[in-house]
C-alpha cells in the first residue's frame, strides 16, 4: 500500500479529524481528495449547444458535503458526489429534499433548494443566480 509523508502538525490534525469523524487518517485524506476532485470536475457537457453552461454548486448537510451542477434555464441539478451521484433533479428544492431524506430520514425533508446549495466559485447561496436562470 502506498504511503505519504506529512509533518507532525499535519499528522496531529489528521488524527484529531479522524477521531471526531470516527475514521482512519487515511479515510480522512481520501474524503478530502474526493471532495476536491468533485469540485474540479468539468461542467456537464451540453448535448445540443443550446443549454447554458452548468455552475458548480455544493450543499453541506448532516456533516456531509454534496457537490452538484446547476443548469441555469431549466434549473436542473445534477449530483456529482456522494451517495446520490448521477441523479438528476428538476429543481434545487427537489435535490435538497432527497439529500435530507438520505442523511436524516427521520426529519422533515422540506427545504428551499435555492438557499440549501452554494456556488463553489463564490460561496454565495444558489439564490444569487436565481434571476439569471429564468
C-alpha angles and dihedrals in degrees: 000000000000118000133205128208120227133173120257093258092055091045090053091050091050091049090050093048092045092051093051094046096041091238137118119258088251091054090052090053091046091052092049091050091048091051092051092047091050090050094053100042107125117255119273109274116243116237101217104018093244096093118091120251111271120245121224111240138169141198128205114209133157092350094308129108117212120194121206144156123247115210109208116221100031090037092223121164121214113194112223104178142029130030093321094055112148096021119125126207129195094224139020090245093054090052092047092051092052092050091051092046091051098050101031111019090168094067130071107272096207109127138154101242092200089066096033096063128059131202110252095215096052109016091230122132117272085243086081089071097043099099092045093052097057 
